[in-house]
């Protein structure tokens, strides 16, 4: 019944040790062998997501930057691309400089920030992403970026998000991938719209798709998919809108869901 599965990476596909377990790997391979398209849908940069996708043996287009970039793994052809509007980029840089906030941006799949600090170092370590420093932020503004990211205290970010929505307007999509990551993309840079695009690309209905995730940035694709699955470790708000709640990322929740809904081996 299901022809396409989109799986978030962090705290979904990989466990807390940042690993795809052998059991989960076998389930992914079994789903592909059963004729199902298995793809990843992540807020990560393409380069970071690509490494995990290749490690799991996938060879399909993957959804990256929260849906702002869909790109083939084999020939790296770009299928879907949305950049943060230039006006919003300038306003966001100016706001973050004025309020001394840590803002990072992605240009040509490379991570840039105005200054090196602990937030940047920790992020780089977490996602195994190298970074570049450009103190003159005016040089970064004209460059195309699929995603901008503010790192700060979760409660502060919750207060900041509506202010930025007012400042930047409807041209952008603002979401949280982690409690301390506030991410800004083009308004059409969502995992939900990227899932719709991929379903059309592969000639299947949205009702024939499954989406799995754990954070609020996954809610658009869970709502768009025929079957929206929240991880056992997902935030409560995502569990509320999910069609099914599987086991946690440390209990092979992705494998459990594939076994149940694709392979029909899980009772």
Kinemage of the C-alpha trace (Angstrom):
@kinemage 1
@onewidth
@group {chain A} dominant
@subgroup {mainchain}
@vectorlist {calphas} color= white
{ca unk a 1} P 0.000 0.000 0.000
{ca unk a 2} L 2.814 2.426 0.847
{ca unk a 3} L 5.293 3.355 -1.873
{ca unk a 4} L 7.439 6.104 -0.326
{ca unk a 5} L 8.870 6.572 3.190
{ca unk a 6} L 10.519 9.810 4.330
{ca unk a 7} L 12.559 9.478 7.539
{ca unk a 8} L 14.064 12.229 9.674
{ca unk a 9} L 17.695 11.591 10.694
{ca unk a 10} L 18.514 12.996 14.135
{ca unk a 11} L 16.684 11.331 17.053
{ca unk a 12} L 14.691 9.298 14.506
{ca unk a 13} L 16.776 7.176 12.143
{ca unk a 14} L 19.922 7.342 14.266
{ca unk a 15} L 20.136 6.530 17.969
{ca unk a 16} L 21.709 8.715 20.634
{ca unk a 17} L 25.121 7.296 19.681
{ca unk a 18} L 24.550 8.771 16.178
{ca unk a 19} L 24.385 5.297 14.661
{ca unk a 20} L 22.032 3.465 12.320
{ca unk a 21} L 21.719 0.106 14.064
{ca unk a 22} L 22.184 -3.130 12.096
{ca unk a 23} L 18.502 -3.972 12.700
{ca unk a 24} L 17.340 -0.635 11.321
{ca unk a 25} L 19.702 -1.011 8.368
{ca unk a 26} L 18.204 -4.427 7.571
{ca unk a 27} L 14.693 -2.962 7.740
{ca unk a 28} L 15.623 -0.163 5.322
{ca unk a 29} L 17.083 -2.701 2.886
{ca unk a 30} L 14.025 -4.933 3.199
{ca unk a 31} L 11.708 -1.992 2.451
{ca unk a 32} L 13.733 -1.082 -0.647
{ca unk a 33} L 13.720 -4.745 -1.722
{ca unk a 34} L 9.923 -4.681 -1.372
{ca unk a 35} L 9.799 -1.885 -3.941
{ca unk a 36} L 9.372 1.036 -1.555
{ca unk a 37} L 11.284 4.288 -2.104
{ca unk a 38} L 13.098 5.099 1.143
{ca unk a 39} L 14.395 8.641 1.534
{ca unk a 40} L 15.683 10.938 4.281
{ca unk a 41} L 14.102 14.250 5.288
{ca unk a 42} L 16.338 16.372 7.473
{ca unk a 43} L 17.207 19.875 8.531
{ca unk a 44} L 20.851 19.010 7.988
{ca unk a 45} L 22.917 20.334 5.125
{ca unk a 46} L 23.113 18.086 2.067
{ca unk a 47} L 26.764 17.144 2.684
{ca unk a 48} L 25.987 16.010 6.223
{ca unk a 49} L 22.849 14.084 5.225
{ca unk a 50} L 24.566 12.580 2.198
{ca unk a 51} L 27.140 10.827 4.370
{ca unk a 52} L 24.407 9.030 6.354
{ca unk a 53} L 22.361 8.246 3.242
{ca unk a 54} L 25.371 6.683 1.521
{ca unk a 55} L 26.229 4.763 4.677
{ca unk a 56} L 22.738 3.224 4.590
{ca unk a 57} L 23.017 2.405 0.879
{ca unk a 58} L 20.249 4.729 -0.336
{ca unk a 59} L 20.493 6.056 -3.890
{ca unk a 60} L 17.415 8.291 -4.201
{ca unk a 61} L 16.831 12.047 -3.910
{ca unk a 62} L 16.970 13.216 -0.283
{ca unk a 63} L 15.224 16.123 1.445
{ca unk a 64} L 17.664 18.488 3.191
{ca unk a 65} L 17.662 21.940 4.830
{ca unk a 66} L 14.129 21.302 6.174
{ca unk a 67} L 12.858 20.828 2.612
{ca unk a 68} L 14.592 23.792 0.961
{ca unk a 69} L 16.775 21.433 -1.107
{ca unk a 70} L 15.922 18.069 -2.673
{ca unk a 71} L 18.926 16.563 -4.409
{ca unk a 72} L 19.821 13.253 -6.049
{ca unk a 73} L 22.400 11.149 -4.255
{ca unk a 74} L 23.787 9.509 -7.379
{ca unk a 75} L 24.439 12.436 -9.756
{ca unk a 76} L 23.808 15.249 -7.221
{ca unk a 77} L 21.242 16.813 -9.530
{ca unk a 78} L 19.099 19.434 -7.770
{ca unk a 79} L 15.391 18.635 -8.118
{ca unk a 80} L 13.830 21.216 -5.791
{ca unk a 81} L 15.433 24.353 -4.384
{ca unk a 82} L 14.167 27.325 -2.385
{ca unk a 83} L 16.454 30.069 -1.050
{ca unk a 84} L 15.722 32.451 1.825
{ca unk a 85} L 14.555 35.696 0.142
{ca unk a 86} L 17.335 38.313 -0.035
{ca unk a 87} L 15.369 40.945 1.858
{ca unk a 88} L 14.778 38.520 4.731
{ca unk a 89} L 18.466 37.534 4.799
{ca unk a 90} L 19.527 41.172 5.188
{ca unk a 91} L 16.937 41.914 7.878
{ca unk a 92} L 17.838 38.797 9.832
{ca unk a 93} L 21.579 39.512 9.757
{ca unk a 94} L 20.981 43.107 10.875
{ca unk a 95} L 18.684 41.977 13.702
{ca unk a 96} L 21.123 39.346 14.963
{ca unk a 97} L 24.081 41.743 14.863
{ca unk a 98} L 22.075 44.408 16.712
{ca unk a 99} L 20.917 41.950 19.391
{ca unk a 100} L 24.191 39.998 19.545
{ca unk a 101} L 22.625 36.652 18.573
{ca unk a 102} L 24.495 33.688 17.120
{ca unk a 103} L 23.386 33.294 13.496
{ca unk a 104} L 24.826 30.820 11.011
{ca unk a 105} L 24.104 30.470 7.337
{ca unk a 106} L 24.781 27.902 4.605
{ca unk a 107} L 26.317 28.873 1.267
{ca unk a 108} L 27.222 26.242 -1.348
{ca unk a 109} L 26.615 23.611 1.334
{ca unk a 110} L 29.208 25.203 3.637
{ca unk a 111} L 28.505 26.553 7.107
{ca unk a 112} L 29.363 30.211 7.792
{ca unk a 113} L 29.195 32.397 10.892
{ca unk a 114} L 30.408 35.901 11.838
{ca unk a 115} L 32.550 34.700 14.718
{ca unk a 116} L 33.801 31.537 16.306
{ca unk a 117} L 32.130 30.698 19.620
{ca unk a 118} L 31.121 27.677 21.683
{ca unk a 119} L 27.702 27.422 20.027
{ca unk a 120} L 29.325 27.098 16.618
{ca unk a 121} L 31.919 24.619 17.856
{ca unk a 122} L 29.271 22.448 19.546
{ca unk a 123} L 27.052 22.496 16.448
{ca unk a 124} L 30.001 21.579 14.244
{ca unk a 125} L 30.856 18.655 16.516
{ca unk a 126} L 27.236 17.495 16.728
{ca unk a 127} L 26.683 17.420 12.951
{ca unk a 128} L 30.306 16.742 11.991
{ca unk a 129} L 30.220 19.856 9.842
{ca unk a 130} L 33.280 22.057 9.229
{ca unk a 131} L 32.684 25.816 9.438
{ca unk a 132} L 34.031 29.055 7.994
{ca unk a 133} L 34.262 32.477 9.630
{ca unk a 134} L 33.356 35.678 7.770
{ca unk a 135} L 33.435 38.705 10.123
{ca unk a 136} L 32.045 41.019 7.416
{ca unk a 137} L 28.448 39.774 7.313
{ca unk a 138} L 27.646 42.150 4.435
{ca unk a 139} L 29.643 39.781 2.219
{ca unk a 140} L 27.325 36.896 3.136
{ca unk a 141} L 24.021 38.695 2.472
{ca unk a 142} L 24.039 38.520 -1.374
{ca unk a 143} L 24.920 34.810 -1.394
{ca unk a 144} L 22.107 32.320 -1.873
{ca unk a 145} L 21.257 30.377 1.282
{ca unk a 146} L 18.670 27.619 1.777
{ca unk a 147} L 18.715 27.950 5.577
{ca unk a 148} L 19.733 30.255 8.403
{ca unk a 149} L 19.993 29.088 11.995
{ca unk a 150} L 19.935 30.844 15.361
{ca unk a 151} L 21.224 28.906 18.385
{ca unk a 152} L 20.097 30.004 21.837
{ca unk a 153} L 18.163 29.140 24.971
{ca unk a 154} L 14.889 27.305 24.113
{ca unk a 155} L 12.602 29.703 26.029
{ca unk a 156} L 14.313 32.718 24.472
{ca unk a 157} L 13.841 31.227 20.990
{ca unk a 158} L 10.139 30.660 21.697
{ca unk a 159} L 9.831 34.388 22.428
{ca unk a 160} L 12.002 35.334 19.448
{ca unk a 161} L 10.132 33.307 16.798
{ca unk a 162} L 6.977 35.498 16.662
{ca unk a 163} L 9.138 38.657 16.581
{ca unk a 164} L 11.031 37.290 13.589
{ca unk a 165} L 7.812 36.254 11.862
{ca unk a 166} L 6.635 39.855 12.170
{ca unk a 167} L 9.991 41.226 11.004
{ca unk a 168} L 10.485 38.853 8.066
{ca unk a 169} L 6.885 38.300 6.969
{ca unk a 170} L 5.215 35.459 5.071
{ca unk a 171} L 8.137 34.945 2.689
{ca unk a 172} L 9.919 32.755 5.244
{ca unk a 173} L 9.236 29.523 7.108
{ca unk a 174} L 10.445 29.491 10.725
{ca unk a 175} L 10.645 26.267 12.722
{ca unk a 176} L 12.521 24.492 15.490
{ca unk a 177} L 14.484 21.330 14.757
{ca unk a 178} L 15.774 21.086 18.325
{ca unk a 179} L 14.726 23.118 21.381
{ca unk a 180} L 17.792 25.360 20.952
{ca unk a 181} L 17.814 25.582 17.111
{ca unk a 182} L 15.564 28.161 15.411
{ca unk a 183} L 15.699 27.701 11.655
{ca unk a 184} L 14.663 30.127 8.922
{ca unk a 185} L 13.957 28.978 5.351
{ca unk a 186} L 11.966 30.130 2.307
{ca unk a 187} L 8.208 29.821 2.937
{ca unk a 188} L 8.178 26.813 0.580
{ca unk a 189} L 11.157 25.215 2.315
{ca unk a 190} L 9.253 22.704 4.444
{ca unk a 191} L 9.521 18.936 4.717
{ca unk a 192} L 5.820 18.704 3.882
{ca unk a 193} L 6.121 20.478 0.533
{ca unk a 194} L 9.299 18.545 -0.248
{ca unk a 195} L 7.430 15.293 0.460
{ca unk a 196} L 4.629 16.398 -1.891
{ca unk a 197} L 7.250 17.136 -4.542
{ca unk a 198} L 8.927 13.735 -4.158
{ca unk a 199} L 5.615 11.864 -4.204
{ca unk a 200} L 4.812 13.558 -7.509
{ca unk a 201} L 8.363 12.880 -8.746
{ca unk a 202} L 7.940 9.148 -8.108
{ca unk a 203} L 4.365 9.052 -9.376
{ca unk a 204} L 2.660 8.122 -6.130
{ca unk a 205} L -0.190 9.644 -4.150
{ca unk a 206} L 0.429 11.334 -0.807
{ca unk a 207} L -1.895 8.710 0.674
{ca unk a 208} L 0.781 6.150 -0.316
{ca unk a 209} L 3.517 7.880 1.698
{ca unk a 210} L 4.815 7.465 5.257
{ca unk a 211} L 6.691 10.154 7.193
{ca unk a 212} L 8.601 9.566 10.449
{ca unk a 213} L 10.025 12.178 12.803
{ca unk a 214} L 10.497 13.433 16.350
{ca unk a 215} L 10.534 17.264 16.326
{ca unk a 216} L 8.202 20.106 15.407
{ca unk a 217} L 10.027 20.671 12.107
{ca unk a 218} L 8.612 17.268 11.076
{ca unk a 219} L 4.965 18.206 11.591
{ca unk a 220} L 4.322 19.416 8.015
{ca unk a 221} L 5.454 16.119 6.519
{ca unk a 222} L 3.599 14.024 9.105
{ca unk a 223} L 0.439 15.961 8.265
{ca unk a 224} L 1.055 15.670 4.505
{ca unk a 225} L 1.821 11.936 4.502
{ca unk a 226} L -0.749 9.182 4.243
{ca unk a 227} L 0.664 7.833 7.499
{ca unk a 228} L 2.388 10.191 9.921
{ca unk a 229} L 4.527 8.384 12.506
{ca unk a 230} L 6.015 10.021 15.603
{ca unk a 231} L 8.908 8.429 17.441
{ca unk a 232} L 8.477 7.286 21.031
{ca unk a 233} L 10.947 10.033 21.964
{ca unk a 234} L 9.107 12.705 19.921
{ca unk a 235} L 7.942 15.962 21.456
{ca unk a 236} L 4.349 15.767 22.818
{ca unk a 237} L 2.981 18.186 20.187
{ca unk a 238} L 4.140 15.908 17.362
{ca unk a 239} L 2.688 12.813 19.034
{ca unk a 240} L -0.662 14.590 19.196
{ca unk a 241} L -0.893 15.003 15.416
{ca unk a 242} L 0.641 11.620 14.516
{ca unk a 243} L -1.385 8.693 13.156
{ca unk a 244} L 0.875 6.254 14.991
{ca unk a 245} L 3.560 6.397 17.674
{ca unk a 246} L 6.392 3.921 17.259
{ca unk a 247} L 9.227 3.007 19.633
{ca unk a 248} L 12.008 5.486 20.425
{ca unk a 249} L 15.122 6.069 18.328
{ca unk a 250} L 17.104 4.031 20.861
{ca unk a 251} L 14.648 1.105 20.520
{ca unk a 252} L 14.801 0.898 16.701
{ca unk a 253} L 11.515 2.746 16.263
{ca unk a 254} L 12.105 3.101 12.510
{ca unk a 255} L 12.598 -0.654 12.185
{ca unk a 256} L 9.447 -1.315 14.231
{ca unk a 257} L 7.381 0.942 11.958
{ca unk a 258} L 8.785 -0.571 8.736
{ca unk a 259} L 8.186 -4.087 10.063
{ca unk a 260} L 4.608 -3.187 10.958
{ca unk a 261} L 3.454 -1.125 7.986
{ca unk a 262} L 5.665 -2.292 5.102
{ca unk a 263} L 6.818 -5.832 5.840
{ca unk a 264} L 3.849 -6.756 8.073
{ca unk a 265} L 6.069 -8.841 10.328
{ca unk a 266} L 5.459 -6.858 13.539
{ca unk a 267} L 2.313 -7.755 15.449
